[in-house]
Amino acid sequence: MKTKPIGQTGLNVTAIGFGASGLGNMPDTYGYEVGEERARETVHAIFDGEANLLDTARAYGFGRSEERIGAVIRERGGRLPDGFVLSTKLDGHMETGRF
């Protein structure tokens, strides 16, 4: 899959990337549950696929999305696939708004 640079960062990403909010198990938002096993299988499939971008945030499931992605990275020896870009966001605490 072709990649394009992100400005002058030196990072290149595929036109297709994945958002990880669903991995946070937010049934009030999406209307369904995402269990631990399904989330891990999904992250493995993304890492094994052609796309090289996964976007997450601490706000997704009160940190559950980041935790699940981190668990898969640990399972894979603590490394992302070569050329893979994992992005997250700095966001305030869901209840206090503090960073």
One Martini backbone bead per residue (centre of mass of N, CA, C, O) as a GRO file, in nm:
protein
   99
    1MET     BB    1   0.098   0.035   0.022
    2LYS     BB    2   0.080   0.350   0.001
    3THR     BB    3   0.257   0.644   0.101
    4LYS     BB    4   0.254   0.942   0.311
    5PRO     BB    5   0.355   1.224   0.431
    6ILE     BB    6   0.393   1.398   0.745
    7GLY     BB    7   0.511   1.633   0.642
    8GLN     BB    8   0.833   1.676   0.827
    9THR     BB    9   0.858   1.409   1.026
   10GLY     BB   10   0.927   1.120   0.864
   11LEU     BB   11   0.642   1.019   0.828
   12ASN     BB   12   0.455   0.737   0.697
   13VAL     BB   13   0.125   0.689   0.554
   14THR     BB   14  -0.154   0.546   0.494
   15ALA     BB   15  -0.466   0.610   0.369
   16ILE     BB   16  -0.521   0.380   0.568
   17GLY     BB   17  -0.668   0.373   0.889
   18PHE     BB   18  -0.709   0.330   1.247
   19GLY     BB   19  -0.955   0.338   1.490
   20ALA     BB   20  -0.969   0.273   1.866
   21SER     BB   21  -1.236   0.323   2.022
   22GLY     BB   22  -1.372   0.036   2.020
   23LEU     BB   23  -1.148  -0.098   2.209
   24GLY     BB   24  -1.279   0.046   2.479
   25ASN     BB   25  -1.558  -0.040   2.537
   26MET     BB   26  -1.843   0.149   2.417
   27PRO     BB   27  -2.172   0.083   2.437
   28ASP     BB   28  -2.301   0.371   2.454
   29THR     BB   29  -2.187   0.448   2.167
   30TYR     BB   30  -2.217   0.157   1.983
   31GLY     BB   31  -2.406  -0.094   2.108
   32TYR     BB   32  -2.140  -0.262   2.193
   33GLU     BB   33  -1.918  -0.503   2.277
   34VAL     BB   34  -1.554  -0.527   2.360
   35GLY     BB   35  -1.354  -0.763   2.415
   36GLU     BB   36  -1.044  -0.862   2.481
   37GLU     BB   37  -1.004  -1.070   2.252
   38ARG     BB   38  -1.113  -0.901   2.018
   39ALA     BB   39  -0.915  -0.667   2.048
   40ARG     BB   40  -0.653  -0.830   2.008
   41GLU     BB   41  -0.719  -0.945   1.730
   42THR     BB   42  -0.744  -0.671   1.593
   43VAL     BB   43  -0.459  -0.565   1.642
   44HIS     BB   44  -0.312  -0.793   1.503
   45ALA     BB   45  -0.443  -0.747   1.225
   46ILE     BB   46  -0.335  -0.464   1.184
   47PHE     BB   47  -0.028  -0.532   1.215
   48ASP     BB   48  -0.055  -0.757   0.967
   49GLY     BB   49  -0.121  -0.548   0.773
   50GLU     BB   50  -0.096  -0.275   0.544
   51ALA     BB   51  -0.154  -0.084   0.738
   52ASN     BB   52   0.023   0.198   0.946
   53LEU     BB   53  -0.237   0.307   1.125
   54LEU     BB   54  -0.299   0.399   1.475
   55ASP     BB   55  -0.566   0.543   1.664
   56THR     BB   56  -0.575   0.699   1.989
   57ALA     BB   57  -0.702   0.730   2.340
   58ARG     BB   58  -0.769   0.779   2.671
   59ALA     BB   59  -1.085   0.830   2.624
   60TYR     BB   60  -1.100   0.533   2.534
   61GLY     BB   61  -1.231   0.372   2.784
   62PHE     BB   62  -1.049   0.493   3.005
   63GLY     BB   63  -0.777   0.353   2.850
   64ARG     BB   64  -0.837   0.072   2.720
   65SER     BB   65  -0.722   0.101   2.438
   66GLU     BB   66  -0.426   0.144   2.519
   67GLU     BB   67  -0.396  -0.112   2.688
   68ARG     BB   68  -0.454  -0.317   2.460
   69ILE     BB   69  -0.230  -0.231   2.272
   70GLY     BB   70   0.002  -0.273   2.474
   71ALA     BB   71  -0.038  -0.579   2.509
   72VAL     BB   72   0.030  -0.651   2.215
   73ILE     BB   73   0.309  -0.533   2.207
   74ARG     BB   74   0.420  -0.719   2.425
   75GLU     BB   75   0.357  -0.988   2.273
   76ARG     BB   76   0.559  -0.863   2.032
   77GLY     BB   77   0.823  -0.757   2.206
   78GLY     BB   78   0.780  -0.427   2.213
   79ARG     BB   79   0.700  -0.396   1.901
   80LEU     BB   80   0.653  -0.252   1.617
   81PRO     BB   81   0.606  -0.250   1.315
   82ASP     BB   82   0.758  -0.166   1.054
   83GLY     BB   83   0.648   0.166   0.996
   84PHE     BB   84   0.467   0.211   1.230
   85VAL     BB   85   0.183   0.418   1.342
   86LEU     BB   86   0.126   0.550   1.668
   87SER     BB   87  -0.150   0.732   1.788
   88THR     BB   88  -0.212   0.995   2.024
   89LYS     BB   89  -0.369   1.183   2.290
   90LEU     BB   90  -0.406   1.476   2.459
   91ASP     BB   91  -0.622   1.447   2.741
   92GLY     BB   92  -0.848   1.500   2.954
   93HIS     BB   93  -1.003   1.425   3.214
   94MET     BB   94  -1.326   1.315   3.211
   95GLU     BB   95  -1.406   1.465   3.495
   96THR     BB   96  -1.190   1.721   3.538
   97GLY     BB   97  -0.997   1.817   3.276
   98ARG     BB   98  -0.727   1.731   3.349
   99PHE     BB   99  -0.373   1.677   3.252
   0.00000   0.00000   0.00000
